[in-house]
Amino acid sequence: MRGGDAPQSTMWSYVAIEDRIPADHPLRPLRQVVNVVLRELSPRFSRLYPKWGRPSIPPEQLLRALLLQVLYSVRSERQLMEQLDYNLLYRWFVGLNPDDRVWDATVFTKNRDRLLRGDVAQAFFDGVLRQAEAAQLLSAEHFTVDGTLIQAWAGQKSFQRRDRRRPPPDDPGNATVNFRGERRSNATHQSTTDPDAMLAKGGQGHEAKLAYRGHVLMENRHGLAVAATVTTAHGTAERDTALPLVRRARRGRRRRVTLGADKGYDTAGFVAALRTAGVTPHVAMEPTTPLDARTTRHPGYAVSQQRRKRVEEIFGWLKTVGLLRQTRHRGRDRVGWMFTFATAVYNLVRLRTLTLVPT
């Protein structure tokens, strides 16, 4: 017998929101790890907020919401709040009851500077790494470093000469700009929209765009990111950043480590600096490479060349799922905060996979 399509009236539910989420839902193990990390960060949160005044939105809920935004590729905070209003799964993960009112999207704008000032993204990243280290998933000897371009939230029209006095635009919303015959470079030009962004291109034949350079240091055992940072997109940014990243990962250990990298790192100066720092350079070789059989004859070199390609999986995830192909923020500090946080979310997903699937 066909059921009737009765109009829906006010609904009263006596089923707890916890019971509505399937026991095998992939967000459950993520939420357990996230809650452990957030409890560790509670003293840091207390230092960021005054002891008096009206209670704020809990920073733990803000970070869980931002995690969902990265994980589910939600394009904006406004769309995130719309989802949080009617999506019970999102409410459960963030920690809201079904009847709780959602926040205004400007809550993220007003709290972003506070989270940035407290270096919360790096603390969250370190907390996730501690969970991976407790599960014995991190390698302390073999690493890979690489960088990628992150397109800035600034148009080409904003890239103008530093020393030129600009006339009033003919159209404030979409001014006419003619770059024909003008040679533009980072030495003479700067973006008026995002001064930290620099003109760069990913390789020969690629279009030059205003961008930042994102860097990741990966451990080679399970492909987890152990360090992440953002710099300006100048020419030697990748090599300049690689050595500080690997030093940070070593954490004062004296044992020699290896560092895999692509051909862009195969320069005499960089290889010499690695060896001086107690790091064995496992970089891909150019025709005029400074490497010799002292390094390349060992089987570990071939293994590093194979494993180093997994760092591209991190960048691919960040740019597609994490929406970091083009950043939605301006300024190196804010772009770097979001890049570090999104990399921590990638580690969470990887950690869930590694702990649930037997190896």
N, C-alpha and C positions, 0 to 999 in steps of 0.2 A: 504494500500500500504506500502510496506517495505521501510524504510528510508535508505539512502545511508551512508556507512561508510567512510566519507570523512576524509582525513588525517588532523590532527590538526595543525594549523599554529599559529603564534603569536596572542595572545588573548589580547584584550583591554577590560577592564571591567569598567563600569560606576556605578556599584553597590557598595555602601559604605560597608566596612567590618562590621560595626555595624548592617547593615540591613541583613547581611548574617547569623547572629547568631539568632536562634529562640528566641522569647520573653520568652518562658517558659524553656529555657535551665537551668539546675541546676547550671551552673557556674555563672549565672548572679547575684543571691543574694550573692554568695560568693565574687564576685568581688566588690560589693558595700561595704560590711563590710571590706574587705581588703584595699580598697582605703581610708576609714575613718581612719583605724589604721595607714596606711603609712603616711597620712597627719599629724597625731599626732607625728610620729617619724621623721619628716623632720628636726627639729632642731638638733636631735641627729646625723642624717646623715651629716649635715653641719659641725659638730665638727669633724667628722672622716676624712674629705677631706680637703686638703690645698686650699687656696684662689687663687692660681695661677696654671699655667700649662695647659696641654691639658685636655679638658673635659672628664670625665670618663663615663663608662656605668652607667646609673642611678641606684643607689642601689634599688630603688623601683622596677625596672624591673628585677633585679637580684633575689629579694625575690619572686616576682610573678612567675618567672621561676622555682625557687626551690620549690615553693608551688605546681606547676604543676607536678614536678618530684615526689613529695611525693604522690600527689593525684592520679596520673595515673601509679604509680609503674614503672617509667622509671629507668632502671638499672644504667645508668651512665650519666654524664654531656655531654659526646660526643653524646650519643644517643638522649639526650634531644635537643641538638642543631640541630641534623638532623631532628627531629620532628618539631622544631620551624621554620625550613627553608621552609617547605611546608604545614604545618598545619595552616590553617587560624584561627581556633578556638584558638590555642595556641598563635598566633600573636595578636589576639584581646585581650586576657586575659593579656598578658604581656605588651601590649601597643605599638606594632610595626606596622607600615604600611605595606601593602603587598609588597612594593618594597624595604623596608629597608633590609640592609644586616644583617645577624645574626652574633653573636660574635663567636670567637674561644672558644673552651671548656676550655682552660687554663685561661680564664677570672675568672672562679669560683675559681681556685687554687690561683690566685694572689690576689683575694679579700677576700678569706676566713679568713685570719689573721686579716684583717681590721674589718670584721663583728664580728669576735670573740672578738677582743679587745674592740669593742664598746658594747659588751653584747647585740647584736641586737636581738638574739633569745628570750632572756628573756623579752626584751622590747616588742617584737611582741606578745609574749604569754600574757603579762599583758594587752596589748591593746585589744586583743580578749576577755579577761575576763571582761574588762570594758564594752564592748558591751553587753556581757551576763548579767552583773549586771544591766545595764541600762534597759534591757528587763525583769528584775526581775525574772531571771531564776536560780539564785544561792541560795543555802541554806547557812546560816551563823551559823548553829548549829550542823548539822549532817554530818560526814565525814567518809571516808574509806581510808585506806592506804594499799599498797601492793608493792611488788617488783618483778622483773623478770630478768632473765639472758639474756644478749645480747652478742652473740658470737663475739669475737674479730676478727679483720682482721690479724690473725697471726696463723701460723701452729704449730703443736705439736713439730716439729723438732727444732723450735726456742726456746723452753723452756729448757734451759741448766743451769748447775751449775754456780753460781756466782763466785766461787773461783777457777774454773778450767781454765787453759790456753788451749784454743782451738787450735788444729792443723789446718793447711790449709785444706779446704774441698777437697775431691777427685773429686767432681763435683760441681762447683760453682752454677749451676742452680738447682740441686736437690741432695744435699749431702746425703751420706749414714750415718744414725744415728741408733745406737743400744741401746735401753733403757732396754733391758732384764736384770732383776735382780737389776735394779737401782731404789731406792725409791726417788720419786720426790715430792717436796712440795714447797709451796710459800716461806717458810723460807730459803730454800737453793738454789732454782732455780728462774730464771727470763727469760722472753722472750727477745730475742735479737731484734726481729722485733717490738714489742710494749711493752716496759717495764712496762707500767701501767696496762696491762692485767694480771689477776690472774687466776690460775687453780681453777675451781669450777664446781659443778654439780648440776642439778636441784632437785635431790632427790635420794632416795635409788634405786639402779639398773640403774641409768642414767650414761652415759659416762661423765667423767670429761673433760672439754674443757677450753681453755683460753677465759675469758669472762669479762664483766663488769656487774654491777648491776644497772638496771634502776628502779627508784621509782616514784610512782604517788600517789598523794592525790586527792581523788574524793569527790565531794559533793554528798549527797545521793538523792537529790530531782530529778535531771534530768540526773545524771551520767556524769557531766562535770568535767574535770580535773582542779583543782585549783592550783596545784603545781606539778612540775616535775623536777627531777634531776638525775644525774648519779654518782655513786661512784664505787670504786674498789669492787671486788666481795669477800670481806673477810666474815668470818662466821657470824658476828653480824651486818652486814651492814644495814639490813632492820630495825632492832629495833633502831639502832643508828641514823638513818635518819628520822624515823617517827616523833619523837617529834619536831625537828626543822621545819619540814614541816607543822605540824598542828599549831605551834606557828606563822609561817609566814601567814597562812590562817586566823588566828584570827585577825591579824592586830591591836593588842592592845585592842581588845574588852574584857571586864571583864566577859561577860556572859559565863556560863559553856557550853561546847560543848561535843558531843559524838564522839568516834572514833571506827569504826569497823575494824576488822582485822582477819586474819586466826589464826590457832593454833600456828604458829611459833612465834607469838607475846605474847603468854600466859605464861609469866614468872613473878615471883614475883617482880623483879627489874623494869621491864618495866611497869607493872601495877601500882606500887607505884609511879614511876616517872610521869605517866599520872595524877594520882590523885593529886599529889603535884602541877602540872601545871594547875589544874582546868579543866581537861579533864576526862570525864567519860569513862572508858575502856569497850567497847562492843566487846571484842575479843572472838573468838571461844574457847571453853573450852577443855583443856586437862584433863585426869583423875585426875591429882593432881593440879587442878587449884587454883590460889589465889583468884578467884572471889567467891562471895557469894550472898545470896539472896538480899542484898542491891542493887545489880545491876541487877541480872537476873530475879527478880520478876516483873520488870516493862515491860509493853508491848513494849516499845521502843527498848528493847534489842532484842526481836524476829524480829522486823522490821529491825534493823541494820543487823542482820544475814542474812536476805533475800536480802537486798539492796547491801550488800558489794560484792556480787558475780558479780555485774555489772562491777567492775573494770577489770575483766578478758576480757570484751568486748573491753576496751581500749587497753590492751596489745595485744589482738588478731588482732585488726585493725592495730596497729603499726608494728606488725611482718609480716603481710600478705600484706596489702596495702602499708604501710609505709616503707617496705623493711628493717625493723630493727631486723629481726631474726638474721642476721649477719651484723654488721656495715661495711661500706666501708671506714671508717676513722680510724686513729690511734692516740692514746693519749686520756686521759680522757677529756680534755677540748673540743676537736673537737667532740668526741662521745657525750658528754653532750650537746653541742650546737645543734647537729642534733636531738637528742632525744627531747629536749625542743621544737624545731621548729616543729617537726613532731607531737608532742602532741598538739601544738597550731592549726595545720591543722585539727587534729581530732576534736577539739572543734569547729572549723569553720563548719565542716560538721554537727556536732550535733546541732549547733546553727541554721543552715539553716533548718534542719528538725523540730526543735522545734518551729521556728517562722512561718513556712509555713503550718504546720499541726496543726489544732486547738486542744486544750487540754480540 
